[in-house]
């Protein structure tokens, strides 16, 4: 399927990118018995190391239950090296994968991060990066601008005191502010990298969403992504494990502390109203994921089984790679294979992956999926499925 040609035609007709993807995953979902066309996007968790300890982070939550020797940081020498990553990028190019999102941990703890970003750019693959912004110095900022990857999103969870408290470091707000300011100065009118903020909504910062619009305006940022907290429960995790019976490996714990989920619905709704009003004044775009309305906001935090949409197509067009070469179908911690042993192409439509897709199709959603950050398209509930 020639995605580029279809995309050009869709743009001429004013069709959105989300709508454009529908045939790509809906056809195999209905007719290919667990198989899929080649992945369009890859999320690469390039390292699990991080210099912050964020209260809502599933990786930090996992570490609380482990001894230091068992934490994923101890496996730094087992991370994919530069050559292995370049080989993987070469395969993505051959598979006509359109986009890579690099996240962590904190990606810029890797000394070869700029080299990898430059390699992706030279392969013509769309690249976005998520960072906490604390490790990007003047030289790194200049190099990022010169490389020109498409997007870098900085995680910002409030103004100074709130952000620093959530991120567990007293200078994290000032560092991210200085990083963005430096990148914007070096851009000097260049389009890329576009700089966004990612703001995770929780009880820890529900009352000051609009203050981030002021920060964005000061730093000439035109997009803020407001992300609703991704969490699950022990009950939903055990139910999902019982359904899948496929083993686990990924070091994450999405069973977040209840205190972080206990929002005041009236405070949050008023905060959202003020945020939207201020964003309109400053011409800053807001992207709420998912775009909850009315009582959906309350259900998101207080109904463990509420999901924004009732069916998932994610494993039919996107996949995830961890620092050690394991391929995952999504945030569910079940490895489908390892790129050090097999190619992505053979893993993607291998028996384990196709069986996973068929089980997901049978259940529409798994219990642990209800609050997944990828369930943002309500249309998924209404697409014709056989």
C-alpha positions as CSV (number, residue, x, y, z in Angstrom):
1,X,0.0,0.0,0.0
2,X,1.6,3.3,-1.1
3,X,1.0,5.4,2.0
4,X,2.8,8.5,0.6
5,X,0.5,8.6,-2.4
6,X,-2.6,8.2,-0.3
7,X,-1.4,10.9,2.1
8,X,-0.9,13.4,-0.7
9,X,-4.4,12.7,-2.1
10,X,-5.9,12.9,1.4
11,X,-4.2,16.3,2.0
12,X,-5.8,17.6,-1.2
13,X,-9.2,16.5,-0.1
14,X,-8.8,17.8,3.5
15,X,-8.8,14.4,5.1
16,X,-7.1,14.1,8.5
17,X,-4.1,11.8,9.2
18,X,-6.1,9.8,11.7
19,X,-8.8,9.1,9.1
20,X,-6.1,8.3,6.5
21,X,-4.8,5.5,8.7
22,X,-8.1,3.7,8.9
23,X,-7.8,1.4,5.9
24,X,-4.2,0.5,6.8
25,X,-5.3,-1.2,10.1
26,X,-9.0,-1.9,9.5
27,X,-8.4,-4.2,6.4
28,X,-5.9,-6.5,8.2
29,X,-7.9,-6.4,11.4
30,X,-10.9,-7.8,9.6
31,X,-9.4,-10.1,7.0
32,X,-5.8,-11.2,7.9
33,X,-6.4,-13.4,11.0
34,X,-3.9,-11.6,13.3
35,X,-1.5,-10.5,10.6
36,X,-0.8,-6.9,9.7
37,X,0.7,-4.6,7.1
38,X,4.3,-3.5,8.0
39,X,4.4,-1.1,11.0
40,X,4.0,2.6,10.2
41,X,5.4,3.8,13.5
42,X,7.8,2.6,16.2
43,X,8.0,3.9,19.7
44,X,11.6,3.4,20.8
45,X,12.2,3.4,24.6
46,X,15.9,4.0,24.0
47,X,17.0,3.8,27.7
48,X,15.3,3.1,31.0
49,X,17.9,5.3,32.8
50,X,16.6,8.6,34.1
51,X,18.0,11.4,36.2
52,X,14.6,12.3,37.6
53,X,12.1,10.3,39.8
54,X,8.6,11.4,38.7
55,X,5.7,10.6,40.9
56,X,3.4,9.3,38.2
57,X,6.0,7.5,36.1
58,X,5.3,3.7,35.8
59,X,9.0,3.0,35.6
60,X,9.8,4.9,38.8
61,X,6.7,3.2,40.3
62,X,8.2,-0.2,39.4
63,X,11.6,0.7,40.9
64,X,10.0,1.3,44.3
65,X,9.3,-2.4,44.6
66,X,12.8,-3.6,43.5
67,X,16.2,-3.5,45.0
68,X,18.8,-1.3,43.3
69,X,20.5,-4.3,41.7
70,X,17.3,-5.4,40.0
71,X,16.4,-1.9,38.6
72,X,16.7,-1.6,34.9
73,X,19.5,1.0,35.3
74,X,21.7,-1.9,36.3
75,X,21.4,-3.3,32.7
76,X,23.1,-0.3,31.0
77,X,25.7,-2.5,29.4
78,X,22.9,-4.6,27.9
79,X,21.3,-1.7,26.0
80,X,21.4,-1.8,22.3
81,X,24.6,-0.2,21.1
82,X,24.9,2.4,18.3
83,X,25.6,-0.1,15.5
84,X,22.6,-2.3,16.6
85,X,20.3,0.7,16.6
86,X,21.5,1.8,13.1
87,X,20.9,-1.6,11.8
88,X,17.3,-1.5,13.2
89,X,16.8,1.9,11.6
90,X,18.0,0.5,8.3
91,X,15.3,-2.2,8.6
92,X,12.6,0.3,9.4
93,X,13.6,2.2,6.2
94,X,13.3,-1.0,4.2
95,X,9.9,-1.7,5.7
96,X,8.8,1.8,4.8
97,X,8.1,2.7,8.4
98,X,7.1,6.3,8.4
99,X,7.9,7.5,12.0
100,X,10.0,6.9,15.1
101,X,9.2,8.3,18.5
102,X,12.2,8.2,20.9
103,X,11.4,8.2,24.6
104,X,12.8,6.7,27.8
105,X,13.8,7.1,30.6
106,X,15.7,10.1,29.6
107,X,17.0,9.7,26.0
108,X,19.8,12.3,26.4
109,X,21.6,10.1,29.0
110,X,22.8,8.2,26.0
111,X,26.1,9.6,24.7
112,X,25.2,8.6,21.1
113,X,21.8,10.3,21.1
114,X,22.7,13.0,18.6
115,X,24.4,10.5,16.3
116,X,21.2,8.4,16.3
117,X,19.0,11.3,15.7
118,X,21.2,12.4,12.8
119,X,21.1,8.9,11.3
120,X,17.3,8.8,11.5
121,X,17.1,12.2,9.8
122,X,19.4,11.1,7.0
123,X,17.2,8.0,6.4
124,X,14.2,10.3,5.8
125,X,12.2,8.9,8.7
126,X,10.0,11.3,10.7
127,X,11.3,11.6,14.2
128,X,9.9,12.9,17.4
129,X,11.7,12.9,20.8
130,X,10.3,13.1,24.3
131,X,12.7,14.5,27.0
132,X,12.7,16.0,30.4
133,X,14.9,18.8,29.1
134,X,17.4,18.8,32.0
135,X,20.5,17.4,30.1
136,X,20.5,19.5,26.9
137,X,23.3,22.1,27.1
138,X,24.1,24.9,24.7
139,X,26.1,22.6,22.3
140,X,23.4,19.9,22.3
141,X,20.7,22.4,21.6
142,X,22.6,23.8,18.6
143,X,23.2,20.3,17.3
144,X,19.5,19.4,17.7
145,X,18.6,22.4,15.6
146,X,21.1,21.6,12.9
147,X,20.0,18.0,12.7
148,X,16.4,19.2,12.3
149,X,14.3,16.2,13.5
150,X,10.6,17.0,13.3
151,X,9.5,17.4,17.0
152,X,10.9,17.5,20.4
153,X,8.4,17.4,23.3
154,X,9.4,18.5,26.8
155,X,7.6,17.1,29.8
156,X,6.4,20.0,31.9
157,X,3.9,19.4,34.7
158,X,3.4,22.8,36.1
159,X,5.1,26.0,37.0
160,X,8.3,26.0,39.1
161,X,7.2,24.6,42.5
162,X,4.7,22.1,41.1
163,X,6.9,20.8,38.4
164,X,9.9,20.4,40.7
165,X,7.9,18.6,43.3
166,X,6.4,16.2,40.7
167,X,9.7,15.6,39.0
168,X,11.7,15.1,42.3
169,X,14.4,17.7,41.5
170,X,14.6,21.3,42.6
171,X,16.1,22.8,39.4
172,X,14.2,20.8,36.8
173,X,11.8,23.7,35.9
174,X,14.7,26.2,35.4
175,X,16.6,23.7,33.3
176,X,13.8,22.9,31.0
177,X,13.0,26.6,30.6
178,X,16.6,27.4,29.7
179,X,16.7,24.4,27.3
180,X,13.7,25.6,25.4
181,X,14.9,29.2,25.4
182,X,18.2,28.1,23.9
183,X,16.7,25.9,21.2
184,X,14.3,28.6,20.2
185,X,17.2,31.1,19.9
186,X,19.3,28.7,17.7
187,X,16.3,28.0,15.5
188,X,16.2,31.6,14.4
189,X,13.2,31.1,12.2
190,X,13.8,27.5,11.2
191,X,10.8,25.2,11.2
192,X,12.4,22.2,13.0
193,X,12.5,20.9,15.5
194,X,9.0,22.0,16.5
195,X,9.0,22.4,20.3
196,X,5.9,21.2,22.3
197,X,5.1,20.7,26.0
198,X,3.6,17.4,27.3
199,X,1.6,18.0,30.5
200,X,0.3,14.9,32.5
201,X,-2.9,15.8,34.3
202,X,-3.2,14.4,37.8
203,X,-4.3,15.4,41.3
204,X,-0.8,16.8,41.7
205,X,-1.3,19.6,39.2
206,X,-5.0,19.8,38.5
207,X,-5.4,23.5,39.6
208,X,-2.8,25.2,37.5
209,X,-3.1,24.0,33.9
210,X,-3.6,27.5,32.6
211,X,-0.2,28.7,34.0
212,X,1.5,26.4,31.4
213,X,-0.1,28.5,28.7
214,X,1.8,31.5,30.1
215,X,5.1,29.6,30.0
216,X,4.3,28.4,26.4
217,X,3.5,32.0,25.3
218,X,6.8,33.3,26.9
219,X,8.8,30.7,25.1
220,X,7.0,31.0,21.8
221,X,5.6,27.4,21.9
222,X,2.4,26.9,19.9
223,X,1.3,23.4,21.1
224,X,0.7,21.9,24.5
225,X,-0.3,18.2,24.8
226,X,-2.4,17.6,27.9
227,X,-2.2,13.9,28.7
228,X,-4.6,12.3,31.1
229,X,-3.0,10.0,33.6
230,X,-2.4,6.4,32.4
231,X,-3.0,3.9,35.1
232,X,-4.6,0.5,35.9
233,X,-5.4,-1.6,38.9
234,X,-4.1,-4.9,40.3
235,X,-7.5,-6.5,39.5
236,X,-7.3,-5.4,35.8
237,X,-3.7,-6.5,35.5
238,X,-4.4,-10.0,36.9
239,X,-7.5,-10.3,34.6
240,X,-5.4,-9.3,31.6
241,X,-2.6,-11.8,32.6
242,X,-5.2,-14.6,32.9
243,X,-6.6,-13.8,29.4
244,X,-3.2,-13.6,27.6
245,X,-1.1,-16.2,29.5
246,X,1.9,-15.1,27.4
247,X,4.6,-14.1,30.0
248,X,5.9,-10.7,31.1
249,X,9.2,-8.9,31.0
250,X,8.9,-5.1,30.8
251,X,9.9,-3.2,34.0
252,X,6.8,-1.0,34.5
253,X,4.0,-0.8,37.0
254,X,0.9,1.1,35.8
255,X,-0.8,0.6,39.2
256,X,-0.2,4.2,40.2
257,X,-0.6,5.5,43.8
258,X,-4.2,6.4,44.5
259,X,-3.3,9.9,45.8
260,X,-2.2,10.9,42.3
261,X,-5.6,9.8,40.9
262,X,-7.8,11.6,43.4
263,X,-8.7,14.7,41.4
264,X,-11.3,17.2,42.4
265,X,-13.6,17.2,39.3
266,X,-14.8,20.8,39.8
267,X,-11.3,22.2,40.2
268,X,-10.1,20.3,37.2
269,X,-13.0,21.4,35.0
270,X,-12.6,25.0,35.9
271,X,-8.8,24.7,35.3
272,X,-9.5,23.3,31.8
273,X,-12.0,26.2,31.1
274,X,-9.4,28.8,32.1
275,X,-6.7,27.1,30.1
276,X,-8.8,27.0,26.9
277,X,-9.7,30.7,27.4
278,X,-6.1,31.7,27.8
279,X,-4.9,29.5,25.0
280,X,-7.3,31.2,22.6
281,X,-6.0,34.6,23.8
282,X,-2.4,33.7,23.1
283,X,-3.1,31.6,20.0
284,X,-1.6,28.4,21.6
285,X,-3.0,25.1,20.4
286,X,-4.2,22.6,23.0
287,X,-4.4,18.9,22.4
288,X,-6.2,16.9,25.1
289,X,-5.5,13.2,24.9
290,X,-8.1,11.8,25.0
291,X,-10.5,14.7,24.3
292,X,-12.8,14.0,27.3
293,X,-16.1,15.8,27.7
294,X,-18.6,16.2,30.5
295,X,-18.7,13.2,32.9
296,X,-16.0,11.4,30.9
297,X,-13.4,13.3,32.9
298,X,-14.7,12.0,36.2
299,X,-15.0,8.5,34.9
300,X,-11.4,8.6,33.7
301,X,-10.2,9.0,37.2
302,X,-12.8,7.2,39.3
303,X,-14.2,4.4,37.1
304,X,-11.4,1.7,36.7
305,X,-13.3,0.2,33.7
306,X,-14.1,3.3,31.8
307,X,-12.4,3.6,28.4
308,X,-12.6,6.5,26.0
309,X,-13.2,4.0,23.2
310,X,-14.2,0.3,23.2
311,X,-11.8,-1.2,20.7
312,X,-8.0,-1.0,20.0
313,X,-6.2,-1.1,16.6
314,X,-2.8,0.0,17.8
315,X,-1.0,-3.4,17.3
316,X,-2.0,-3.4,13.7
317,X,0.1,-0.3,12.7
318,X,2.5,0.6,15.5
319,X,5.0,-1.3,17.8
320,X,7.4,-0.6,20.7
321,X,11.1,-1.4,21.1
322,X,12.8,-1.4,24.6
323,X,16.5,-0.6,25.3
324,X,17.5,-4.2,25.1
325,X,16.0,-5.1,21.8
326,X,12.6,-6.5,23.0
327,X,9.6,-5.8,20.8
328,X,6.3,-5.2,22.5
329,X,2.9,-4.8,20.9
330,X,2.0,-1.8,23.1
331,X,2.4,-0.8,26.8
332,X,1.3,-4.3,27.8
333,X,4.5,-6.0,29.1
334,X,4.6,-9.0,26.8
335,X,7.6,-9.4,24.6
336,X,6.9,-10.6,21.0
337,X,10.6,-11.2,20.2
338,X,14.0,-9.6,20.2
339,X,15.7,-7.8,17.3
340,X,19.1,-9.3,18.4
341,X,17.7,-12.7,17.5
342,X,15.2,-12.1,14.7
343,X,14.3,-9.2,12.3
344,X,11.4,-6.9,13.1
345,X,9.7,-8.2,9.9
346,X,9.7,-11.8,11.2
347,X,8.6,-10.8,14.7
348,X,5.8,-8.4,13.5
349,X,3.9,-11.2,11.8
350,X,5.2,-14.1,13.8
351,X,3.0,-16.6,15.6
352,X,3.2,-14.9,19.0
353,X,2.3,-11.4,17.6
354,X,-0.6,-12.7,15.4
355,X,-2.0,-14.7,18.4
356,X,-1.9,-11.6,20.5
357,X,-3.7,-9.5,17.9
358,X,-6.4,-12.2,17.6
359,X,-6.9,-12.3,21.4
360,X,-7.2,-8.5,21.5
361,X,-9.7,-8.5,18.6
362,X,-11.8,-11.1,20.5
363,X,-12.0,-9.0,23.6
364,X,-12.0,-5.6,21.8
365,X,-10.1,-4.2,24.8
366,X,-8.2,-6.0,27.6
367,X,-9.0,-5.0,31.2
368,X,-5.6,-3.3,31.7
369,X,-6.1,-1.2,28.6
370,X,-8.9,1.0,29.8
371,X,-6.8,4.1,30.6
372,X,-4.2,3.5,27.8
373,X,-2.7,6.7,26.4
374,X,-3.3,5.4,22.8
375,X,-7.1,5.2,23.2
376,X,-7.7,8.7,21.8
377,X,-10.0,8.1,18.8
378,X,-13.6,7.5,19.6
379,X,-14.2,6.5,16.0
380,X,-12.5,3.2,16.9
381,X,-15.6,2.1,18.7
382,X,-17.7,2.5,15.6
383,X,-15.6,1.2,12.8
384,X,-17.1,-1.8,10.9
385,X,-15.5,-4.9,12.3
386,X,-16.1,-8.5,11.3
